[in-house]
Amino acid sequence: MNLSQLQYFKRLAEIQHYSKAAKELYISQPTLSSSISALEKELGVALFRREGKGVFLTECGKVFYEAVRVALRELDEGIAAVKNRRDALDGTISLGAIFTVQDDYLPQLLKEFLRETGDSVLVKTYQNFTNSLISQLHEGSIDLAFCGKRDNEPDIVYIPVTRYDLRLCVRRDHPLAKSSCVSIEDMNRYAVYSYGRGTPIGEQVADVLAHYGIEGVVQVYQEDVAMGSFISFGDDPSVGALMLDSVGMKLFPNLVALPIAEIPSGFYTVYLAYHAKHSRSRAAERLIDFVETRSVER
């Protein structure tokens, strides 16, 4: 039993004539007859009886007709509801972002994007860590994410959008605070914290530490603001943080960001990520196109 059989049955029950029903259904009369015969065989009862050129429902046919009529009506209502929701979401973007991009890059980007799209687009933003954002993309709970790049994610498309420098963040009363630039050797003399392992930024920092043989950095933090707060309000003025030069530093006026001689600029790349196999609103596709024209690799 399939949907076409039920639709054919319902129309024949209402028109009560094989050739006329077949014509309205845009099928041949033999196709209609074969479909009804298969349905009756599956149910084990006769649904129609012939009288002259017309056909009429049997008692079993009448019972089945009411069930089919209600079922098809509810199916039509469900299809209409889904289409209405799809149309309502045409102008909606569910957007996740790491905290790093929320000070300057993301607000400016969305300002320019919305200037082009006008009031037709609604952007709903959510803050989270990269690993959680990638999981949300897989689940389909968000359309797009500004985040780091996680390895071994073949279904996730990454568009590079902006880069951040890695700096030694210290308080203004730190012994190195007045330096214009510091070296790995300078940094090794003090307690330093950085991003935890298991995250894209944490793993990239770990590679740098291993490359330069730095062993004293404690990798425990998930994001910039918590690390900046720890350095800013901590009891020990000689503690520093190896972190991105982003909002996590700028929120605290008593912190300074010192360039590190051995580490080149543009250390960490942030991406616009989306799931290649999931459908998205037209507005989300427009934002993808908008961002691609501004990719840092163009």
C-alpha positions as CSV (number, residue, x, y, z in Angstrom):
1,M,0.0,0.0,0.0
2,N,1.4,3.4,-1.0
3,L,0.3,7.0,-1.0
4,S,-0.6,6.9,-4.7
5,Q,-2.9,4.0,-4.2
6,L,-4.7,5.9,-1.4
7,Q,-5.1,9.0,-3.5
8,Y,-6.4,7.0,-6.5
9,F,-8.9,5.2,-4.2
10,K,-10.1,8.4,-2.7
11,R,-10.7,10.1,-6.1
12,L,-12.5,7.1,-7.5
13,A,-14.7,6.9,-4.5
14,E,-15.7,10.5,-5.0
15,I,-16.2,10.4,-8.8
16,Q,-17.6,6.9,-8.9
17,H,-16.4,6.4,-12.5
18,Y,-13.2,4.8,-13.6
19,S,-12.5,6.7,-16.9
20,K,-13.4,10.0,-15.4
21,A,-11.3,9.4,-12.3
22,A,-8.4,8.3,-14.4
23,K,-8.6,11.4,-16.5
24,E,-8.6,13.7,-13.4
25,L,-5.6,11.8,-12.0
26,Y,-3.7,12.0,-15.3
27,I,-3.2,8.2,-15.4
28,S,-4.6,5.5,-17.7
29,Q,-7.7,3.6,-16.8
30,P,-5.8,0.3,-16.7
31,T,-3.3,1.8,-14.3
32,L,-6.2,2.9,-12.0
33,S,-7.9,-0.5,-12.2
34,S,-4.6,-2.3,-11.4
35,S,-3.9,0.0,-8.5
36,I,-7.4,-0.5,-7.0
37,S,-7.2,-4.3,-7.5
38,A,-3.8,-4.4,-5.7
39,L,-5.3,-2.4,-2.8
40,E,-8.3,-4.7,-2.5
41,K,-6.0,-7.8,-2.7
42,E,-3.8,-6.4,0.1
43,L,-6.8,-5.6,2.3
44,G,-8.6,-8.8,1.5
45,V,-11.9,-7.2,0.8
46,A,-13.8,-5.6,-2.1
47,L,-13.9,-1.8,-1.9
48,F,-16.1,-1.1,-4.9
49,R,-19.1,-2.8,-6.6
50,R,-20.0,-2.1,-10.2
51,E,-23.5,-0.9,-11.3
52,G,-23.7,-0.2,-15.0
53,K,-21.0,2.2,-15.9
54,G,-20.5,3.5,-12.4
55,V,-18.8,2.1,-9.3
56,F,-19.9,2.5,-5.7
57,L,-18.3,1.8,-2.4
58,T,-19.0,-1.4,-0.5
59,E,-19.6,-1.2,3.2
60,C,-15.9,-2.0,3.8
61,G,-15.1,0.6,1.2
62,K,-17.1,3.3,3.0
63,V,-15.2,2.5,6.3
64,F,-11.9,2.6,4.5
65,Y,-12.8,5.9,2.7
66,E,-13.4,7.8,5.9
67,A,-10.0,6.6,7.3
68,V,-8.2,7.5,4.0
69,R,-10.0,10.9,3.8
70,V,-8.9,11.9,7.3
71,A,-5.4,10.6,6.8
72,L,-4.8,12.4,3.5
73,R,-6.3,15.7,4.9
74,E,-3.9,15.5,7.9
75,L,-1.0,14.8,5.6
76,D,-1.9,17.8,3.4
77,E,-2.0,20.0,6.6
78,G,1.3,18.7,7.7
79,I,2.9,19.4,4.3
80,A,1.4,22.9,4.3
81,A,2.7,23.5,7.9
82,V,6.2,22.5,6.9
83,K,6.1,24.7,3.8
84,N,4.9,27.6,5.9
85,R,7.8,27.1,8.3
86,R,10.3,26.9,5.5
87,D,9.0,30.1,4.1
88,A,9.2,31.8,7.5
89,L,12.8,30.6,7.9
90,D,13.8,32.0,4.5
91,G,14.9,35.2,6.2
92,T,16.3,33.6,9.4
93,I,19.9,32.6,10.2
94,S,20.9,30.6,13.3
95,L,24.5,31.6,13.8
96,G,26.9,30.3,16.4
97,A,30.2,32.1,17.2
98,I,33.2,31.8,19.5
99,F,33.8,34.7,21.8
100,T,37.0,35.7,19.9
101,V,35.2,37.2,16.9
102,Q,32.5,39.1,18.9
103,D,34.4,42.3,19.6
104,D,35.0,43.7,16.1
105,Y,35.0,41.2,13.3
106,L,31.5,39.7,13.7
107,P,29.6,42.9,14.5
108,Q,31.1,44.7,11.5
109,L,30.5,41.8,9.2
110,L,26.8,41.5,10.2
111,K,26.4,45.3,9.9
112,E,27.6,45.2,6.3
113,F,25.6,42.1,5.5
114,L,22.3,43.5,7.0
115,R,22.9,46.8,5.2
116,E,22.6,44.8,1.9
117,T,19.7,42.6,2.9
118,G,17.6,45.1,4.9
119,D,14.8,44.0,7.3
120,S,14.2,40.7,5.4
121,V,16.8,38.8,7.4
122,L,16.8,38.0,11.1
123,V,20.1,36.8,12.5
124,K,19.9,34.8,15.8
125,T,23.4,34.5,17.4
126,Y,24.6,32.0,20.0
127,Q,28.0,31.9,21.8
128,N,29.8,28.6,22.3
129,F,33.2,26.9,22.0
130,T,34.4,25.5,18.7
131,N,33.9,21.8,19.6
132,S,30.4,22.5,20.8
133,L,29.6,24.6,17.7
134,I,30.8,21.8,15.4
135,S,28.5,19.4,17.2
136,Q,25.6,21.8,16.8
137,L,26.3,21.9,13.1
138,H,26.1,18.1,12.9
139,E,22.9,18.2,14.9
140,G,21.4,20.9,12.7
141,S,20.5,23.1,15.7
142,I,22.5,26.0,14.0
143,D,23.0,26.9,10.4
144,L,26.5,28.4,10.5
145,A,29.3,28.9,12.9
146,F,32.3,31.2,13.2
147,C,34.9,29.0,14.9
148,G,38.2,27.2,14.7
149,K,38.9,24.3,12.4
150,R,38.6,20.8,13.8
151,D,40.4,18.0,12.0
152,N,38.7,14.9,10.6
153,E,35.4,16.6,9.8
154,P,34.7,15.7,6.1
155,D,31.1,16.9,6.2
156,I,32.0,20.4,7.5
157,V,33.0,23.1,5.1
158,Y,35.4,25.7,6.4
159,I,35.8,29.2,4.9
160,P,38.8,31.1,6.4
161,V,37.5,34.6,7.4
162,T,39.9,36.3,9.7
163,R,43.2,35.8,11.6
164,Y,44.4,36.7,15.1
165,D,47.9,37.2,16.5
166,L,49.2,35.1,19.4
167,R,50.5,37.4,22.2
168,L,51.9,37.2,25.7
169,C,49.2,38.9,27.8
170,V,50.4,40.5,31.0
171,R,49.3,43.1,33.6
172,R,50.8,46.6,33.4
173,D,52.8,45.8,36.6
174,H,54.4,42.7,35.1
175,P,58.2,42.9,34.7
176,L,57.9,42.5,30.9
177,A,55.0,45.0,30.5
178,K,57.0,47.8,29.1
179,S,58.8,45.6,26.5
180,S,57.9,46.4,22.8
181,C,58.5,42.7,22.0
182,V,59.4,39.6,24.0
183,S,61.2,36.4,23.1
184,I,60.5,32.7,24.0
185,E,63.4,33.0,26.4
186,D,61.8,36.0,28.2
187,M,58.5,34.1,28.5
188,N,60.2,31.0,30.0
189,R,61.2,33.0,33.1
190,Y,57.5,33.4,34.2
191,A,54.4,31.4,34.9
192,V,52.3,31.3,31.7
193,Y,48.8,29.9,31.1
194,S,47.1,29.2,27.8
195,Y,44.3,27.3,26.0
196,G,43.5,23.8,27.0
197,R,44.3,20.7,24.9
198,G,41.5,19.1,22.8
199,T,40.4,22.4,21.2
200,P,41.8,23.6,17.8
201,I,43.5,26.7,19.4
202,G,44.8,24.6,22.3
203,E,46.3,22.0,19.9
204,Q,47.9,24.8,17.8
205,V,49.4,26.3,20.9
206,A,50.7,22.9,22.0
207,D,52.5,22.5,18.6
208,V,54.2,25.8,19.1
209,L,55.3,24.9,22.7
210,A,56.6,21.6,21.4
211,H,58.4,23.2,18.5
212,Y,60.3,25.6,20.8
213,G,60.7,23.2,23.7
214,I,58.6,25.3,26.1
215,E,57.6,23.2,29.1
216,G,56.3,25.7,31.6
217,V,53.0,26.8,30.0
218,V,49.9,25.4,31.7
219,Q,47.1,24.7,29.2
220,V,43.8,24.8,31.0
221,Y,41.5,27.6,29.7
222,Q,38.6,27.2,27.2
223,E,38.3,30.8,26.1
224,D,39.8,34.2,26.0
225,V,37.7,36.1,28.6
226,A,38.2,33.7,31.4
227,M,42.0,33.7,30.8
228,G,42.1,37.5,30.6
229,S,40.1,37.8,33.8
230,F,42.5,35.4,35.6
231,I,45.5,37.5,34.6
232,S,43.8,40.8,35.3
233,F,42.6,40.1,38.8
234,G,45.1,37.5,40.0
235,D,47.3,37.9,43.1
236,D,50.6,37.3,41.2
237,P,51.6,40.2,38.9
238,S,54.2,38.0,37.2
239,V,51.7,35.6,35.7
240,G,51.0,35.9,32.0
241,A,48.8,34.3,29.4
242,L,49.7,33.0,25.9
243,M,46.5,34.0,24.1
244,L,44.9,35.6,21.1
245,D,45.0,39.4,20.7
246,S,41.2,39.7,20.8
247,V,38.3,40.7,23.0
248,G,39.6,38.6,25.9
249,M,42.4,41.2,26.4
250,K,40.5,44.3,25.4
251,L,37.9,43.9,28.1
252,F,40.6,44.5,30.8
253,P,42.3,48.0,30.7
254,N,45.2,46.8,33.0
255,L,46.4,44.2,30.4
256,V,48.9,44.7,27.6
257,A,49.5,42.4,24.6
258,L,53.2,41.8,23.8
259,P,54.3,40.5,20.4
260,I,56.5,37.4,20.6
261,A,59.5,37.6,18.3
262,E,59.5,33.9,17.2
263,I,55.8,33.7,16.4
264,P,54.6,35.3,13.2
265,S,51.5,37.4,12.8
266,G,48.2,35.8,11.8
267,F,48.8,32.8,14.1
268,Y,45.2,31.6,14.4
269,T,42.6,31.5,11.7
270,V,38.9,31.7,12.4
271,Y,36.5,30.1,9.9
272,L,32.9,30.3,8.8
273,A,31.8,26.6,9.1
274,Y,28.6,24.8,7.8
275,H,27.5,21.3,7.2
276,A,27.7,20.3,3.6
277,K,24.8,17.8,3.7
278,H,22.3,19.9,5.6
279,S,19.7,22.3,4.1
280,R,19.8,25.9,5.1
281,S,17.5,29.0,4.8
282,R,18.1,31.2,1.7
283,A,19.3,33.9,4.1
284,A,22.0,31.5,5.4
285,E,23.1,30.8,1.9
286,R,23.3,34.5,1.2
287,L,25.6,35.0,4.2
288,I,27.8,32.2,3.0
289,D,28.2,33.9,-0.3
290,F,28.8,37.2,1.3
291,V,31.5,35.8,3.6
292,E,33.2,33.9,0.7
293,T,33.8,37.2,-1.1
294,R,35.7,38.4,1.9
295,S,37.7,35.3,2.7
296,V,41.3,35.9,3.9
297,E,42.5,33.5,1.2
298,R,41.0,35.3,-1.8
